[in-house]
Amino acid sequence: MIGKLTGTLLEKNPPEVLVDCNGVGYEVNVPMSTFYNLPGVGERVSLLTQFIVREDAQLLYGFATAQERQAFRELIKISGVGPRTALSILSGMGVADLAQAITLQEAGRLIKVPGIGKKTAERLLLELKGKLGADIGAPAHAASDAQADILQALLALGYSDKEAASALKALPADVGVSEGIKLALKTLAR
C-alpha cells in the first residue's frame, strides 16, 4: 500500500525515524544499516517501505535500498520470523553478508545475530536457499566452489569475514583450494 516515503527527517530514535511528508508524520522502523546512512535531522530523506497490518497495529518499515526491502520481504515469509526478527537480522548483517551466508550455508554467522537461535538459523538457510543468494547482493568472490571452500577454511581458522574476503580478492581467479589457502594465509600474515 505505501511503497515509498519522501519527506523531511524529523526525528531519529533507533530503530525508529519520523518522516514528515507534507504535514503528515510517518513513524518508520529501519534496520541499522539504513539508519547509519540517513541524512541529518531536518534534511530530505527517501525510503522504500513495507506496510504491515496486524490485528493490533499498522507498522511501516523503511529501507535505503531495494535489496534490503526484498530481503526483508523474503525473511518475513518464513514461519517464525516476524518483522522485528527480520529487522534484527538486517541490522546485524548486511544483505550481501546474509546472501553469502545463505549461499555458503553458514548457520554460525546467523546465530551471531541477537534473537536468532540454531533452529531458526537452520530454517532460514533451508527456506532462503535459492531465493536470497547469488542473485541479491552476494559478493562476486563466492562464485566459484574453490573460492567458497577457501573462504570457509579461513573462517574456520578464526579470521573475520572482512579479513577472509580481502585475502580472497588478492588470489588469482583460477587458483585451487589448497594453493589458495596457502596464498591467502601468506597474504594475511603480512
Secondary structure, DSSP 8 states (H G I E B T S, - for coil): ---EEEEEEEEEETTEEEEEETTEEEEEE--HHHHTT---TTSEEEEEEEEEE-SS-EEEEEESSHHHHHHHHHHHTSTT--HHHHHHHHHHS-HHHHHHHHHTT-HHHHHTSTT--HHHHHHHHHHHTTTSSTTTT--GGGSSHHHHHHHHHHHHTT--HHHHHHHHHTS-TT--HHHHHHHHHHHHH-
